[in-house]
Amino acid sequence: MRIRNSLLVFSLLGVVLLGVPGVIPAEAANGTITVYAHRIRASYWDPCFATSCRAGTGPGASMYFEVYNAAGNLVRRGYADENGHTFTGLNSGATYYVYPEDCDSCHGSNHNVVFRHWGDDTTERPRAAHVGARLNAWYACTNGCAGG
């Protein structure tokens, strides 16, 4: 068996690949972190990113999130709206850092959609999280939004 750019290590739990960026050992890769993106209510834009949510309707857009491990390596990325996005395959014993991206000049427009705070009103970015976390990120429209 040949494994390129990796070190094959045998353990009591099975075979583990080390040295491959973004690869988490299979025996530990069973955890999840879920993120949700919400719009801060304002008269100048739809109440949702998704086409529909509890607050009303929206354009069917989503916001980009990245998840880093404690060493600062990108391990997951994805898009979320009010329905959320679940990052899977995370090690339940590790600390991860969730980074909600801003959207500058979104879709070629003159407005920006920027992260403002988490659901608990904290603003750290990236935010430390453990497996099982459910994080709500709140965004505002700025620069070119009426009133924003």
Phi, psi and omega in degrees: 000131180244127177239116184282136176058026181223159176250124180273123182236132178260136178226174177297337182267355179130200183268136181233135175265126177244151176087004178256114182304132176083357180265126179250135180310137185302323183289343181252352188270066182230006184261164180224154168229132180246135178240148178231138177249132182231151174266134172289127183302134176202148183293340186269002174209162181301152183285347184233155164279313181293165178295334173207148177206180180301331182277347181145228182233167180205186187278353184084034180260172176210166181248150185269134179232147173235148178238127180246152174273179184296338179276358179087012179271136176292124180244337178209156174206153180181177182246141180225152170230204181295340178278346175087167173221132180254122174273125185250172175073030182262150181281122184294345180263002187255159171260133177243165181233119184261127182242112175275119182281151169273162175239098179274135182050052185309127175051037178079008181274182177261007179254161177241148172243115189238144176295134178247313182194164173275172181300337178264015179070009173279160185236005184299141182210113006282162182251133177292141179209152176243164178307137181097349181294146174232108187249133177253121179253136182246135186237152175236155175263131181225168174053086179105000175264134177301117180084353184267000000 
